[in-house]
């Protein structure tokens, strides 16, 4: 245990150091200059401080005031050495956070007993902090496991909807990665980007409520069937509504809003511009880009240049211009996502959602 002794008197430093060396597992560090000692404390952690009050340049009270302001030094045990007549000084020291006092002339037995008690207090503090850190780490690990299981469950639930449409599980992986890329390029923080990536695959969960006759129809839908198909946005939001999970809450917003258009011509609410939730605007761009650049039973895949030109033409009409710009800001990242998830077995990438 490191005992810092601060006293401008060389004889006192030597005497206190000699006395305190006799304590079990004690290693005294002696310093004559209070300012140098304060600088040392900024980079080191004494277990107990023995501090003289009467010192030139910086007295014990000023040292104590500044010492308690150092990070991690709020609870470090400190004993102040004062004269018997300095009651006012001791009262101020108590207010500033001194734990104990020694009165000059210092008695050897009293010095070791008081500092020994403070060392015991310090050991208890360190043990409690270590225990709290272990508990915090266990909670962090448990929380991470729960979050990983939630993300995997969300992805598997999303795949259930995709099984009923021409899209594949790889589509979910790509569009989620595109959505994260857009969010990152828009300047959203890491937590928001992760939420969007994890929740984006829920965008079409409402397709679970669309009749098979419409979902599996080989030809184009008529007006009535298109109206029924459009109901999947509201149904998806209803499926995910009222959840306590932030990811499912984000999924509900995405499900309801990813078919809205910037010009107000989308569905189900006909929202326009910034009235469309940002999550929905981001996923709309990611979803359409992947749909254009992916092969489907009814069409060939567009090349990236043609898809880019189409989406830029629709910027300000169908899509939020800022989201379109963010998607195409990093061509290398786009290509990397496309290559990574091209013709993959979805289950081999489930760990990315866990």
N, C-alpha and C positions, 0 to 999 in steps of 0.2 A: 504494500500500500504506500502510495507516494504522499508524503507530508511536506507541504511547501511552507517554509519558515521565512517571513519577511520582517527584517529588523535592520535599521541602519547602523546598529552597534555590532562590530565584529565579534566582540567577546560574547554578547548574548547569542549570536548565531552559533558560535562554536559550542556554548554551553547547552542550548536547547537541542542542537543536533546530537550532541553526545547523549543527552538524557533520552531522547526519543528513539535513538538507535536500539535501545534496550527493549522496545516494544516488539511483539511478535510480528514478523513479516513487514516491518516498517522500513522505509527508505527515505530519509529526510533529504530535501533539496533546499539549500540556503541561498537567499538573495537579499542584497542590501538595498537595492534601488527599487522603489515601489512601481515606478513606471516600467522598468525593464521586466519586473515580475508580472505586471498586467499584460504586457506583450507576450511573455512566455505562456501565460494562461490562455491566450487566444488560440494557441496551437497545441496545448497540452492539457491534460485533465488531472489536476491534483485530487487526491481523495480527501484530504483535510488541509485547511490553510490555518496556520498560526500567524497572526497579524499584529504587529505593534501599532499602537495609535500614534505616538509622537515620532514623526519622521519628517525630514525636510522635503520641500518641493511638493510632495503628495502625501497627505497624512492618511491614517488608516481608514477614516470615514469615507474619504473620497475614493480610495482604492476599493472599498467595499461597495460603494455606489456603482462604480464602473464595472467591477467584477460581476455583480449580479446581472448586469445587462449583457454579458457575454453569452452566446448560445451554449446551452447545456450546463451553465454554471448556476442556475437558479436554486438548486437544492444542494450544492456542494457544501458540506459542513465547514464552518469557519469559527474559530475561537479568537477573540480579540484580547490583547494584553493592554491593560490600562493601569493607571495609578488608583489607589484606594479612594482618592478624593474626586474622581472624575465620574460621578453618577450621571451627570447630564450627557456626557459622551457615551456612556453605556446605554442610556435610554435611546439616543439617536441611532446607535449601532443596532439595537434590537429592531428599531423601525426599519432599518435598511436590510435586515436579514441575518444578523449575527446569531449564531447558535449557542455560544457560551462565552465566558470571560475568564481570564486569569488576571489576578491582581499582583502588581509588583510589591515587594520582591517575590518572584515566582518560586513556589515550593516544588521540589522535584517530584514528590509523591502525587501532589495535586495535578501537576502538569501531565504526568503519564496517565493518571486516572481519567482526567477530562478528555485528553486526546484519544486515549484508548476507547472511551465510550463513543466518541465521534467516529472512530474507525469502525466500530461495530455497527453504528447507524449507517455508515457508508456501505459496508458490506451488504446490509439488508436492502439498501436502495438499489445496489447493483444487481442483487439476486432477483428483486422484484421486477426491475427493468428487463432483465434477461428472460424471466418467466413471461412477462407481458409480450416481449418480442416473439417468443416461441408460440404463444397463443395466437398472436396476430398472423404469424406465418401459417399456422394450421388453418386459421379462418380463411386466409387468402387462398390456400390450396383447395380447401373445401368449396369456396365460392367459385373458383376457377373451374372445378369439376362440374359443378351445377350449371354454370354458364355454358360450358362446352356441351353438356348434354342437351341444354335448351336449344343451342344453335343447331346441333345435329337433328333434333326432333323437328325443328322448323324446316330444315332442308328436306328431310324425309317427307314431311307433310306436303311441302311444295311439290315434290316429285309426284305425289299422288294425283295432283291436279294436272301435271304435265303429261302423265300417262294417258290422259283422255284427249290429248290434242296432238298435232303433228310434231310439236317441239320435243326435245330430248332433255335428259338431265344435264347434258353438257351445256345446253342453252342457259340453264339456271346458273351454272358456274361462270360462264362467260359474262352474262349480263350483270351478275353481282360484282364481278371484278371490274367491268366497265363503269358501273355505278360508283364503286369506291374510287376509281381513278378520277371521275368527274368531281366527286365530293372533295377529294384531296386538292385538285387543281382549282377549285373554288375557294380554297383556304379554310375549309372546315377542319376542326381539330381531330385528333386521332380517334377519340371516343365516338364522335359523330360519324366519321368515316367507317368505323367498324360496325356501328349500328346499321348504317345504310347497306353495307355489304351483307350483313347477316339477315336483314329483313327483306331485302330486294326480292329474293326468290318467292316470297309470299304474294307477289303482285297479282297472280292469276289464280289464287286459291279459290275464288268464287266460281271457277269453272266446275267445281265439284257439284254445284247446284244446277248446272245447265243440262237439259235432257240429252240423252245419248243420240237421239235422232238428229239433233242439231250439231252436237259435237262431232259426230262421225259421218256427217253428210259429205259425200265425195265432191259434189258440185258447189257452186256459189249459193249463198243463203238468200232467201227472198226477204222482203221488207219486214214481215212479221218475225221471221227467224233472226234477222239481225237485231231487232228490238229485244228479243229474248236473250240473245248472246250478250248484248250490252248490259244486261242485268247482273252479269258476273262481277262487275266492279262494286256495286252496292252489296251483293251477297258476300263477297270476300271481306268487305269491311264489317258486315254483320257477324260473320264467323269469328272474327278476331276482336270484336268490340268488348269493352269493359274488362279487359285483362289488366292485371297488375304488373305484367311483364313489360318493361320498356321496349323490348324487341317486338313483342306482339302489338303493342300500341303503335310502333312505327310501321309495322306490317299492315295494320288497319288503315293508316293514312295512305300508304303507298297503294294498297288495293283499290281504295276509293278514288284516288286522284291521278293515277298514271295514264288514264285515257283522256284527261282534260287537255285542252289545247290553249296555247298562249293567246290566240285570238278570240277565245271564248266559244269556239264551235265544238268543243269536245263533250264528253259525258262522264258521269251521270248528272252533274250539277251545272254544267255550262260555265264553270269558273274561267276567269281570264287573268293573264298577267301574274303579278305577284300574289293575287288572291289564291292561286294554286299553291298548295304546300310545296316547299322546296324539295322534300323527299320525293314527291310525285313527279316534279319536273325533272329531277335527276334520273329517276328510273325510266321515265318515258324516253329519254334520249338513249339510255343504255339498251333498253329493250328493243327499240326500233333499229338501232344500229346493228345489233346482233341478228335480228330477223332479216335484215337486208343482206347481210354478209354470210348467212347460213343457207345451206341447201335444204329445201323442203320438198315434200312429195309433189307440190303444185308449182315449184319454181326452182331455178338454179340459183346458186349463190352469186350475189353481186361482188365485183372486186371492190377493194377498200376505197379506191378513188371515186368510183361511181356512187357508192353509198355516201361518201363525204359530200359530193356535189349535191346529191338529193337532199341531204339533211341541212346543208347550208342554204339551199333554196327555200327550205321550209322554216328556217330560223326567223323568228318574229311572227310566224303564222302558226305553225304547229308547235314549235319548240321554243323554250326560253333561250334567247340568243346567248346568254352567259353560259348556259349549260352546254350548248353546241360548241362554243369556243373552247370551253374547258375540256371537252371530250377529245378534240383534235389538236390540243396544245402539244401533245407528246406522241408523235406517230410511232416511235420505237416502243413505247409502253403498250400502245394499242396492238401492235403486231405481236408483241411478246404474249399478251393475253390470248390472242387468237391462236397462236401456235401452241401455247400450253394446253389449251382445252380442246384442240381439234381432234375429233374422233376418239375421245377418251372414254374409258369405262368409268361411269360416274362414281361407283362405289370406291374406286381407287383414290378419289379425291375427297371423300367424306371427311377425312381427318382435317381438311382445311376449315371445316365448319365445326370442329370439335376442339 
